[in-house]
Every structure is written in structure tokens, then in C-alpha cells.
Amino acid sequence: MLRRVGGHQDLRRFLLRTLNLSPDELLTTTRAVRRRLDLSRPVEREVIEECIAVAQQAPSGSNRQNWHFVVVTDSSKRAGLASLYRKGAEIYRSHLPAMATEGVDDPARSATQARVTASAIYLIEHIHEVPVHVIPCIEGRTEGLPTVAQAAQWCSIVPAAWSFMLAARARGLGTTLTSFHLFFEEDAAKLLGIPFEEVMQTALIPVAYTKGVRFKLGPRAPLGTIVHWDNW
């Protein structure tokens, strides 16, 4: 437990908020949740803060800890982000025909991708209703930097974002890592008062309690197709 609790009652409440998943179950069942987000149930501020406290323990380049999390619960600002998100989604979807043949020879893969696409469309249509939007940010922009410097930035914020998502899953919350609003990052920065020149937004994570708490493992390729020992 990463934040202090003030006695047995606080400890009991903390433990009741977690699902008591094994480490492997937590890691393998933290799914991209869209359709199963409970749009009618509010998320307590203290639960979000607990998840961010977990995220703070993630590694960062040179231990700079130069991350920030913008938590958006205001309905008008969520609506503004949703508008940018939908415009970004339209840009992305305009490029989908070029990817339409991916996995076409694999019926199972095609069926999975069809379900993913349907759930993504659902989120596009309902994202303004998701009670919490979390935007992980990192100090320093990557435009024009060499690959090694860009990697240092992204490898500092992505583990923290993933830790946040794992902590959310442990508390019965669903999340998904999205980025459509970044087509209009500067507009989002203006909406939220983020200093665009100094701070880079890296994602938008919708957060809500889930409808049900059990999630299956996702289909994945055999290890032999992705693991390379000593040579490619």
C-alpha cells in the first residue's frame, strides 16, 4: 500500500476497494475496456488519487519523475475533449481502408478486429459520458529530438500510465489507452490550461467502473512467432 492510511477502518476500506487479483491475473486481464464501462456510476476522487500514487512508483529516465496527470471530471471540459477526440477519430478512420486487408486470410483475427472496431466506435460515440478522463503528460516535447531522447521521454511516461491502468483494474475500474485527441493536442492544451510548449500530452485514458469485474485473456500469437533468441 503506497499511501498512509489512518487506522484499521481506512485499511479495511482500502482493501475492500481492491479485487485481490494475483499479479499474473492482474497483468493478463487488464484489457482495453470500452463497452463495459459503467457510464452511470461516478468514480471517487480518492480512488483516482490512489491509482496515481501507484503510478508514481514507476521508473522514469534519470529518475526525473517529470510526469503529470491531468484528471478531467468537469462535464463541459469532457465534452470539449470528446469533440476533439471525435475529430481525431475521423482523421484516423479515413486511413482505415489502407489497413482493411490486414489479417484478411485469418478469420479468427478478422473477427477479433471487427469486435475491436465496433467497441472503438462505441467509445467514440459515448466518450463524453465517461465520468473521468485522465491525460498522462510529460515535461519536455519530443519534436526534432534524436530517437534516443524520444525513447527516454516515452519510456518515462508509458510505464507510469500502464501502472495507473493496472491500479485502476485492481480497484474494479476499466480503462483504455487512447490517443485520437492528440491530433488536436494544442487545442486540448488550451482547453485544460496545459503549457503546450513545455508539456506534452501522451494519451487520453477514459476511466469508469466496469460492468462486471471478470475479464478473459486476449488472443495472442504463439511465443515462437515473436521471440528471437540471440538473432532475429
Secondary structure, 3 states (H helix, E strand, C coil): CCCCCCCHHHHHHHHHCCCCCCHHHHHHHCCECCCCECCCCCCCHHHHHHHHHHHCCCCCHHHCCCEEEEEECCHHHHHHHHHHHHHHHHHHHCCHHHHCCCCCCCHHHHHHHHHHHHHHHHHHHHHHHCCEEEEEEEECCCCCCCHHHHHHHHHHHHHHHHHHHHHHHHCCEEECCECHHHHHHHHHHHHHCCCCCCEEECCEEEEEEECCCCCCCCCCCCHHHCCCCCCC
